Amino acid sequence: MLERSPSQAIEADAAGPDIFRRRVLFVVLFAFTMAGSLALAALALTPGGFDTIDIALLALFAVTLPWMVAGFWNAVIGFLIMRFAADPIAAIMPTAARIRGDEPVTVSTAILLCIRNELPERMIRNLEPMLAGLDTAACGERFVLYALSDTSDARIAASEEACFAALAARWRGRVAIIYRRRTVNTAYKAGNIREFCERWGGQHEFAVTLDADSFMTADAVLRLVRIMQADPRLGILQGLIVGLPSTSAFARVFQFGMRLGMRSYTVGSAWWQGDCGPYWGHNAVLRLKPFIAHCALPVLSRDGVEDCHILSHDQIEAALMRAAGYDVRVLPQEDLGWEENPPTLLEFIRRDLRWCQGNMQYWQFLGLPGLKPVSRYQLVLAILMFIGSPAWIGLLVLGTLAVAYSDTPASFMRADAGMALFVCVLVMWFAPKIASAIDILLHPKLRRGFGGAGLFSVNFVIETLYSILLCPILWFGHTIFLAGLLFGREIGWIGQTRDDHAVPFTLALHNLWPHTLLGCLALGLLATTQPAAIPYALFLAGGPALAIPFAVMSAWPWLGNFAARIGIGRLPEETERPAALMVLALPAIEAAAPSRQPSAV
């Protein structure tokens, strides 16, 4: 059992009732919003009586609701904290607010870089500034970097070995570096880290987890480690992750929206989830002793015979750590870590489907003894994130057919309740981004970081249209993939293509023709029967109908470079040009040079 000092026990006892009240408040808000939304939907469907089609539509809508409702209230809570708390970090995580930054680092920490079929030069580019910062802070002897390779490509493996040998030679005597390669990718990334734990885990108190595309500064690593040192209850401390500036048009707009959505959502969820927070698998710090003892993942079975390993390991590890009596928390600061986003729609879909397959394994853990209620909620929500996709597509298909074969749209849905429901759905869908956008526009320093109110507003509109196109494309992709899972289709763990590249029309056609067919059939049917319904149907059918040109055009290299120059998708790092990122020589930051930036207001 976890031992605590008297002062820590008093603090925990005081925090217990407070966090319980927060969770009760969230549950009440969530339940009432769910009930109200379903009641409004039922009212909207009352014309002509309530038949089997209406019941099916209501059931599908109910499946899509939890993710939107949770996002809405997390955003509202996050906005209130960001705007009105004297110290938002203290409101979420008091221990972090008390860290000055000059506390001595006394523990041994392993830095775990998990890689598979990636270009080693880029990873080393991201690692060396962190190593230099640790050395400058006179903390290098407290850290050991482990490059944990699962690379299967012999050519890349040879390059990896040579590059990390050279890196180890450059840093000998300052920061120790160990390279290890497994020949078999058993249990994916979780198995890679577990093998480290069995071999070297007893030599260190903490481990910082990094992905191949991660970038963390030494200051960020030291801050997280100092917080972990100060609170022995902490088992996992997750830092907020934002996107590295990119010259891909697809990634630029995505990372702009991600920055907005993650900010308010994470602040709000951290306020009520408290010690039962998320773990995203990288840019985080683990306490190794309880992680080794309690977070080993079971081997599942496929059809009761063949072994099956967990693909999305992080949320299960967080749930197991919390069940063991240790806290899992997220620190929602935007300077704690970056990652590279996929440069094209097709690469994004490939990564997304891997997450989809992994999250579908969570259902087997919902009944695991000892899990906290919030942990079970997180697992259910992670499943619903992808189960909601076929529900959205079902709403599109069934709703289109129902409207098309009605005498008039009014005989299918009440105009007043239908419009109110439509507005509510849009508000809940975009609430995290709206909340962050309002906070940024009201905050002069943040506003200037995004290039000023004018440029920020233009980018917000572009990102909104982008999301309206992107989300239904992903939803239909999930639907196809989930149907394939029922027949044994799976996706492996392969390297990501991270460099900007064009997407040929033929490749987009090969991958996205089903999406295009769905969207065009839905819009075509409405055009010949109920054209007045087309503007509403575009929110679900427009993206799939335009999937092929969207994939091709958003990958044009010249468009990405042009967007970076004029500020489309601009991030604060491109305006303020922090020294930590300047050493990476990112083309996006170079393109957004001060001489090219507009006046920030």
Disulfide bonds with the S-S distance in Angstrom:
none
